[in-house]
Every structure is written in structure tokens, then in C-alpha cells.
Amino acid sequence: MKKFFALVMVSVLGGIFTLGAYKLFLEEKQPVVVTSQTDTPTFLPTSNIGNLNSILEAPDFSLAAENTVNAVVHVKNVTLSSGQFTLQDLFSGRQPQQRAQMGTGSGVIINSDGYIITNNHVIKNTHELSVTLNNNKTYTAELIGADAKTDIALLKINADEDLPYVTFADSDTVKVGEWVLAVGNPFNLTSTVTAGIVSAKSRDLSGTSSQSFIQTDAAVNPGNSGGALVNTNGELVGINTAITSQTGSYIGYSFAVPSNIARKVIEDIMEYGNVQNGILGIEGVPLPIDDRTAERLDIDISAVKGDTEGIYIGGVVEDSGADKAGLKKGDIIKEIDNIKVSKFSDLTGHLSAKRPNDVVQLKLSRDGNIETVPVTLAKRQTYNMPLVGLVKNAKAADLKKFKAPNGVKILELNDRYEEYWRRNGITEGCIVTAINDEKVNSVDDIQRILKNNMTSEMRIELINANGEKERYNFR
């Protein structure tokens, strides 16, 4: 028994000795760290913290939205349309009854007196117009004027108080990527605000370089037309006008008339009763130019091979501002008023906000050299007249040549009817003296007469190459 206990004691002492030797000679020593309770803890970034920071840094649209919704109105347009013509109407000799149809859109109050800007297509063919404010007050609206080309119209209501309104911003300074708000009444849902960014500028949807929209990805749907596109300060940068969609509803892109163009149109309507267009007077082709276009326009493509951006001047209109400023075929427009010109809509968009006698600064590339040329814009001198072709205001010498007391001069014959006219002795230089029995003295007269023509018939009076007056009837 004593031997057993002795053996156990020897084993225990051996274990203690071995463990002590390991701790003393073999195990690595670890530093001791002391953390005070008053130390500031360290937080490591996580995905959740990052999202929180993004939310805190996101722009706040609440003030801009609050200031805008009270100045955006609901426009209701009642039009009259004839019902379907039935056999019963035919046998009884009755005319189809007219039916009232309601269309809706949006509008923007632009001053405290009740002037409202909207789209022309919102009020087109109107029989009765009404406007409902954000406070649910409804007023009868008067149509002051409209311009179909820019799709802008001006309304007026007479309220019993000063109205909230939106101030205009300079749309030329809007940048791609900038935040914007679209405010309107989609699907009759009043005071709807959506946000997005400016996706592109100077966007042309027609393919004729006659438009220059601001493109955004703010959600715009039917009923938003005529509503406000504002920046984060609540200032008007555009009038929401169109969407691209195969379904009729928003799928990602919407388009607005820039505020500079809209403002100029309504100021012209208020001051002159119509839109005053300042014309540069060139025939231009955007760069780069392909071989087919170069051949068609007789352009030496080798001369512009190194240029990939700008507008190549293929021709200058006689007596235009460009002609008087010395612009010539072969010049390349690089900038207008320090705004880069890379496509035709950049140029036309800027010019749409100008009037006759305004001066623009053109930066040109001419024979490899860069020049800046001031050009005074002129009133429209030419017009593409249906059936006839391109006509321009005639000078005294043009009228004297044909002993004509009035009229406009034919510059180019309509391609489709050119053979017909030449066969009857009508050539370039001949004079159009009257349309529908009304004398014409300018291209403005032609536009006015054709605009008021309620029938499909057109009667044209001309003086041919032999100085003989002839009349033509078209149906």
C-alpha cells in the first residue's frame, strides 16, 4: 500500500515539474493588453453603415417639391367631335351630332397674375378650358396664344388673389446628370412629383433637327404634359412634353421643352401675338459626313476628313444674316455663344430662344483656322411652300424684272412637281403673287393664308418666265 502511494506522489511531482519547465523555457510570451472603459470604441465600416451614409448624403427634394406643386395646375380641355355618320343620318339628311370629349394635362403658373404655360397639344381644338389649382379651386381659362412648332401654349385665368408661381432657370446651364423633378397630374392624379436626372440635352425626336428636348429619366405619364421640370432649387428648367413608349406609358425616358425656348415663345405671344424666329440662314450638315452625303451636296470630303464634330455649312441663303456676316460654304460651326455644337439640334435649340436682330457669336473652322464671327439673325425670308417649293421674300429688283407689284420669288421648285411647273413655263425666279385670291407680299402672308385655309383647295397665281400671269387650281 505504501509503495502505491509513493508511486502516485512521484507521478504528480513529475507532472508538475514537466509543466513548470514547459512554461518557463518553451512557451512564447504574449503581451498583455489593458483596455480602459473610457477609450473611444472603433467602428469598422459595413455594408449597412455605407447605405446609411448614402441615404444621409442624398439630395433633399422636399423644399423644391413644396414650392412647385402649388404652382402646377390641372388643365381640362373640352373638345367637340362629330359622332359616326350612320345610314339613318344619311336617309334622314341629318348631320352627325357633336359630342363633347374631355382631355386633361398639366400647366405651370409663371406669374402671380395667372398666366399659365402648357403644351399646345393639351389645348388643341379646344371648345372650353378650365384650370384647377392645387387647393382645388377651379377657374375658366382663356387661350392667349400657341405655337405648334415648339408645342407651347399660353393660358390666362383671373383669380381673386395673387397666385404662387415658378421662376425660370437658364436651361443652357443644365448639366447631364443633374437631379430634376417632374411635377404634374398623370392619370388625373393631382400634384404628383417624380425625380430623376438629366439624361441628355438637345435631343431631336423628329429626325428633322427642328426639336431640342431635355431628356430625363424622371417618370412622366399621360397627364404630365405641360407640367413642370424643375431643378433642386424649384426653378423651371423645362415643360414636360413627350415620352418614348411602345405602350403609351413611361418606360424610362421623357422629354421636356427647355425653359429658355418656352420662355421666349410665351414672351413673343404676349408682346407680338405670334412667335418671332431669328434665322441664321444656312444649309448645314452635321459632321462626320459620309460619302453619299458628300456626293449629293458636292462636298470635298477630304477637306473635312479630320473634323468629327460641328456643322458643315453647305450653302448660305441670299440676304440672310449669315450671308451679310460673310459665312460661306465650307465653314464649320464649332460653337455658338460658347456652347459646343456637335449636332444640328445643338444649333437649332439655341437659335429657337433667339429673335430677329439678336446677335450670336459663331466660332468657325475656316481653312484650318479658328475664327469668331458675330452674326445678326434676320427675320424668316424663306418658306417651303406646298406644291411650289422654296420661296423667299422678293426684292424690288426681282419684282421689277417681271413688272409685278407684289409677290415672293421662287428659289427652288418642289421635286415632285418640278417637271409640271417647267412644262408650264414656271422656273426659279418666277413670282407667286396671290394664294386663294389674296395678295402675298412676304412668306409670312403665305403662312397666314395657308394656316387659315379650311379647305383642301388651293388657288395659286404666278407670273411665268415670259412675264405672263397664270392661275392654277389644286384640289
Disulfide bonds with the S-S distance in Angstrom:
none
